[in-house]
Amino acid sequence: MNEATQTSGSCLCGAVTAHVELSGTRVGACHCSMCRRWGGGPLLAADIGAGVRFDGEEHISVYASSDWAERGFCKHCGTHLFYRLKDQSHYALPVGLIEGELPWHFAEQIFIDEKPVWFEFANDTHNMTGAEVFAKFGAAEE
């Protein structure tokens, strides 16, 4: 995917729609304890950067999950909508939220050191520990 692709997705009840500009089709898995608690397993997400706009923002609840990031969800149906940096310069959206048959590529797993031992993805991915993620993005460990 060389050009940006415009797509969208909505929550289960339809109150919130995300309009997304994708510059690639890479999917990552986050195994941190918060993502696993939030969704019952790893968060499978597409990095969107800042290329997202929401219709129905009044229906979004935001939870400050750390000093530097927050998670958004629909306040009516509970659909997970995003993980974002508090300055709103970077969004990661659950890949299942994005509509359409896109050529997704499972490329990366982060917080691999927090992954439970009872499952393993078969894909060959780039893996990073929590310490490597914090070092890459210059954030303090939580």
Helices and strands as residue ranges (DSSP letters): E 5-10, E 17-22, E 26-30, H 33-39, E 43-49, E 52-55, G 57-59, E 60-64, E 69-74, E 80-85, E 91-94, G 95-97, E 105-110, G 112-114, E 126-128, H 130-137
